[in-house]
Amino acid sequence: MIKQKSNIKIILSIVAIGLWTHTTFAQTSFSNAGSLIHIQDDALVTVEGNLLNKDNNNNDPGTFENQGELRVSGNWEHNASNKVFSDSSTGFVLLNGNDQFVVGNAITEFPSLRFEGDGTIKSFEVDASVRDTLDLANAEAATNNNILSLLNPAVEALKYSQGFISSEIIAGYFERRTSSSNSYVIPLGSNLIPNILRPVVLMPNSNDTNSYLLRLAPIDADIEDVGPSFSGLSGPFDRSKNQGNFKEFNDQYYYNIVHKSGASETDYELHFFDIDGDFDRCAEWSANDDQWQKVNNTQLASSTLSGISVLPDQKITINSQDLASEAIILGVNESALFTEFITPNGDGSNDVFVIFGAEDRDNDELIIFNRWGTPVHKSIGYFNDWDAVPTTGLIVFENQTQYLGRVPPGAYYFQYKRDVEDKDVLVTGYFHIQY
C-alpha cells in the first residue's frame, strides 16, 4: 500500500497507478507503468512491499521526480527504458526492509540512497548508480557480479556506521569517483572473514577527476576459478606461482583494484587485522608472467582508521605507479625464505642450509658459490641437507682440518631455480657460515 502525508502531491501523466500482484515476488507490489510521479520536497511516500517501474503499452517509461523521500520495504525492480528518476530529482530512496534486492533489466540511477536495518543485506542483481549520497548505515551492500557506482566525488558522499560493501563474485565492484587529494575511505568487507571489514583508503595526489573500481574477494586466490574480471582476468591465481621470495601468503582474501579513469597518481592503504597473518608487504598478480610478484614501494604501519566498530591493527600503503591497470593484490610476508646463517658443528642446531619448502620439490636446482664465484655445492632436488661439505669436486682450503672437511666461514651466494609448471623462477641470496 502507499502511505501519504497530508501534504503529499502526486501528479500522474497517465492515471494508471495502483496496486497489483507481481508474479516475481510473493508480496503485494506498487507498479509505475509509464506514469510521472512527483514527490515534493516535504513529502514522504512509503511502499510497504515491492516497487516495480516499467514502460506502459506505448513504451513510455515510468518516471519519478523525487524531491522528498521514497521508502520501500520490499524489492526494487526497474524494467523501463530510463533511469527511473528525473535529472532534477534531489530526494532520496530509503530501503528499510529486511534483506532486499535491486533487480531488473535496466540500471537505476538513484538521486540518493539510504539503507536501514542493522545487519540486513541489500543485494544488487543488476548494475546501479547513486548520483549524490550513499548511506550504508549498518547494512551490507552486496554487489554480487555487478557494479555499484557512487557518482558524487565528494568525500562525504559515502556514509556508513557499521555498514560495508561486499563483492563476492569476481566481476562485482564498487565504483568510487574522486576530485580531491583527500583520503577516501572505502568500507569493503565480507561476512565470510573474521571481523568483516577490510577497508581500502584512496589517496589521490591531485584534485583531478578519477574513478576507481574496488573489490574485496573473500576467497583463497588459489581457488578463485571464475571470471572474467573488469579487465578480462580469470582465476585461479595460483599462489605457488610466485617469485619465490615470499614466506607467507594471505589465503583468506585478496583485492581487485582498477584505476578506471583519470591520471592522478594514487596511494592505496590496505587495512587488516593481526589475525589475518604476519604480512609486511603485498604481492600483485602479473598476467604477463602468470605469477605473483612483489609490489615495490610499500610501507607497513599501524592502522590509523577511526569511526568504525572494530578497528584494524595494521595497514600497508602502496603507490599506484607500481600497479598494473587492474591490480590483484594480497598480503604476503617477505621474511627470509632461507636460513641466513648456519653453524655446521654437528650440535644439531643450524647445521644445514635450509630453504623453506624445498624438501617437497624434487626438480628444483640449487647452486652455492663462495666469495670468488666458485661453486661449492650443486644439486637437482634439494632436501635441506647441505652441511657445508663441498660436493662439486676436490676443493682444497686453508685450515681444512680445522673445518672438518667443510668450507671456511664467510659469506656464500646461492641460486635456487624453482620449477613451477615448466617455468623457471629464480631465487637468489646470501647466507653466512659460522663456526
N, C-alpha and C positions, 0 to 999 in steps of 0.2 A: 504494500500500500504506500501511498505518498502522504506524508505529513507536511503541512504547510503552516508557517507562521501567518498571522493575520495580515501582515504587510507584504506578503509574497505576491509577485506579479509574474504570471506565466503567459507569454504570448505565443500562440501557435500559428505558424504559417499555414498549416493544414490541420484542421481539428480532427486528429485521428490518434490521439494519445490515450493510453489506457492500460489496464492490467490484462495480462493474458498468461497462459500457461506455456512455458518454453520447454520443449521436449528435451533439450540438452541437460537441464537441471531438474532436480526433484522438487524445487520450491517455486512459489509464485514469482514472476518477473515483471519488471517495468520495461516496456518497449517503446523506443522512439523511432518510428519508421517515417523518415522524411520530414519531420517537423523541426521548427526552430523553437527552442525552449530558452527563454530569457530568465535568468536568476539575478535579481537585483543585489546590490552590494550589501544590503542589510537583511537579506533573505536566507532562509535555511530550507533546503529540500532534503528529506530523508526517504530513502528507498529501503524498505525492510524486505530484502530479497535480492535477486539478481537484476542487473541492469543490462539491457540489450540495445545497442544503437545500430541502425541499419538503414539501407535505402528503401524507399517506397516503390510501388509498381512503376513509377515514372523515372526511376533511378535517381530521385532526389535524395541526398543523404540526410540522415538525422543530424542535427547540429545543436550544441549547447552554447549559449552565450552566457558565461558564468562570471558574475561579479561578486557572488556570495559564496555559499557553502553547499556542496552537494555530498551528502553522506550515503554510503552504500554498505549494507551489511552482508550482501552476498557476493557473487562473482560479477566481474566486469567483462562484457563481451562487445567487441566492436567489429562489425562487418560492413560498414558503409564505405563509400569512396572518398571520405575526407579524413581529417584528423580528430574528429568529434567536436573539438572546441574551436570557437572563432578566434581569430588573431587578437581580438580586443579583450578576450577573457582574462581577468586578473584574479578571479576567485580560486578556490581550491577544492579538491576532492578528498574526502576522508574515507578510507577503507577501514571500517570499525567493527567488522565481524570477526569470527574465528578464522581459521585458515581459509584464505580466499585466493581466487585465480583470476588473472588477467589473460583473457583468451580472445580469439577471433582470427579473421583473415586479413586484418589491416592494423597499422600502427596507430596507437593512441598517443597524442601529444597533450599531456596534462598541463594545465597552466601552473598549478602547484599540487603536490600530492603529499598527503599525510597518512600515517598508519596509526592505528590504535589497537590495543590488545597485547598485553605482556606475553611474550613467548610465542605469539602467533606467526604464521608463515604467509607471506603474500607472494604467491608464485606466479612468475611471468612465463606464460606459454607462447608468447609472441614478443617481438621487439616492442619497446615502448620508450618514450622520452618525457622528460619533465622540463618545462620551459623556465620556471623560476625557482621554486624551493621544493626540496625533497626532505621530508622529516620522517626518519625511520622510527623515532621514539624507542620502544622496546621490542620491536618486531624484527623479523628476518625478511629481507627482500631476496628471494631466490630467483636468479636469472635463468637457471637451467642452461639450455644451449642457445640462449638469446642475449641480446644486448639491451641493457637498461641505461639510457643516456641522461645525464644532467647537463642541460644546455647553458645554464647560467654560470659564468666563470667566477662569480664572487665566492670567496672562501666561505662566507656564512650561508651560502645556498644549500649546503648539505648539513642537516642537523640529525643528531642521534643522542640517545641516552645509553641504553644497553643494546640497542639495535645494531644490526650488521648486514652486510651484503654477502651472499654466498653464490658460487658459480661452480656447481659440482660436475658439469659437463664441459668438455674442452672448448667448445665453440661459444660458451657463455662468458660475458664480460660485463663490467660496469664501466661506462664511459664517463670520464671527468674532463671538463674543459677548464683552462686556467687563463688568466690575463694579468697576472702579477707575479712578483718574485716572493710572495708569501708562502708559507707552508700549508699544504692541503692534506689534511688527514683523511684517509680512506679506510673506514672500518670494515675491512674484509674479515670474514670468519666462516666457521663451519661447526655444526653440532657433532661432526664426526671426529673432531680432535679435541684434546683436553683444553679447558679454559676458553674455547671457542674463538676468541678474537686474535687475529694476526695482522694488525694494521700495517698499511703502507703509507708513507708520507712522501708527497711530491714536493720538490723544491726547485722550481724553475729559476734560472738565473737572470730572467728579464721579464718585462711586462708585456711581452708579445703574446698573441693568442696561440694556445697549444691545445691539443686533445690527446688523451691517453686512454687506453683500454687496460683494465686490470682484472686479474682473476687469481684467487687462491684455490689451488687444486688440492683437495683433501685426500690425496691418494699417493701411494708409492709410485714414483716416476717409472719404476720397473714394470708396473702392470697397467699403466695408463695406455690402453690399447685401442683408443678411439681417436677420431679426428675427422676432418682436418680442423686446425685452429684458424684464427683470422687470417694468418699469412700462409696457410696451407701445410702446417706441420702436423704430423700424426705420430702418436706414440706406438710402442713404448719407448721410453728414453732410458736405455739400459745403463744402470749405474756402474756396471763392470767395464763399460767403455769410457775410460777416463784417462787423463794424462798420467795417472799413476802416482801422484803425489798427495792423495787425499787419504787420511786415516779413517775418517768417519763421514758418512752421508746422512742427510735427513731423509728417512724413509717414510715419514708421515705425510708430508705435503711439499708442494713446490709452488712457484708463482709463474704466471704468464703476464708479461708487461709489454705493451705495444705503445710506442710513441707514434700515434696515428697521424698527427699533423702538427705543423709548427717546427720552428728551428731552434728553439731555446735549449741550450744545454741544461740538463736537469739532474739533480741528485735525488736518489731514492733511499729512503730509510725503510728497512725491513725489521719490524719489531717482533720479538719472540720471547719464549719463556725458557728458563734453565732446564725444565723437564724435557724440552724438545731435543736437547743434545748439547754437547760441548763444542759449539760451532764458533769459528773465528774468522771465516770469510765465506764467499759464495762461489759457486760454480755455475757456468752457463752452458747450455746445450748448443754445440756447433753443428748445424745441419750440414755444412760442407764437409766437415771431418767426421761426422757421425759419432761424436763422443763429447763427454763433459770436459770443459776446460776452465781453468782458474780465471775468475774475474779480477782484473788488476784494479789498483787504486780503491781499495775498500778499507773501512775503518770499523773496528769493534768498540762499542762503548755501552754504558748503561742507558737504558731507555729513559727518556725524559717526558713521555706522554703523561697527560693528566686528564681527568674528567670522564674516565670510564671505570666500570665497576671493578674489573680485575686488571691491574696494571702489568704489562710485560716487564721482563727483567733486563733484556739486552736489546741492542739494535745494531745492525750492520748497515753502513752507508755506502752506496755505490754511485759512481759518476756515470751518467748516461753515455758519455762518449766512448765508453768501453763496452757497450752492449750492442747486440745485433738489433735489427729492426723489430723483431719480436723476440724478447728475451725470455727464455725458460730457465728459471733460477731456483737453486736450492741451496740450503746452508750446508757447509762442509767444515771439517776440521783438517787443517793442513799441518798438524803436528807431525813430527818426524815419522815417515813411513818405514824407517830403518833405524837400527841402533846407531847412535852417534859415536860410541866408543866401545871397545872390547878389551878385556884383560885376560888373555888366554893363558892362565897359570894353572889350570886344572882344578880350581877350587869349586867348580860347578856354578859359578856366578859370572855372567857376562863373558863366558869363554868363547862364544862363537858370534859371528856376524849374522844378524837377523834382519830379514826383510819381511815385514808383516804380510801374511797371506801367500808367501812364495811357496810354502810347502805343499800347497794344493794345486800347483801349476807346473806340470811336467815339461812343457815345451818352452819355457822362458829361458833366456840366456843371461848369464852373469859373467862379467869380466872385471877383475880388480887389478888396479895398477899401483905401482909405487910412485914416489915423487919424481922419478926420472922417466916415467911413462912406460916402464917395463911391466908386462903382465905377470902377476904372481899367482893368479887363480883364474880358471875359466871352467865353466860348466854349462851343460844344457840340462835344464831342470835343476833347480836349486832347492835344497831341503834344509836350509838354515843350519849347516853343519861345518862351515869353514872356520877352523880354529887357528888361522894364521900360518899353517904349514903350506909352503908353496906347492902348487900342483901343475905348474907349466914347464917343468924340466928342472935340470940341475942348476940351482942358483946359489952362489957362494956369498955369504955375508961376513962381515967382520963380527967377531964375538958370536959366531953361530952357536957355539956350545952353550953360551950363556942363555940363549933364547930357545934351547931345546929343539933345534931344527926349525924354528919358526922365523918369520920375517922380523926385522927390527922394529922398534917402536917408531911412531910417527904418523903422519897423515897419509891416507890412502884414498884414491879416487876409484869410483865404480861406475860401470854402465850396466843397467839392468833393462833388458829388452823384453817387454811383455808381449805375448802373442794373444791378441784379442780378436777372435773371429777372423783369423788370417790377416790381421792388420797389426803391424808392429807399433808399439807405444814405448818410447824410450824414457827411462828414468835415470837421472844421474845425480851424483852427490859425493860428499867426502865423509869419511869417518876416521877415527883415530885408534891406534893400537897402543895400549899402555901395559907395562909390566910392573 
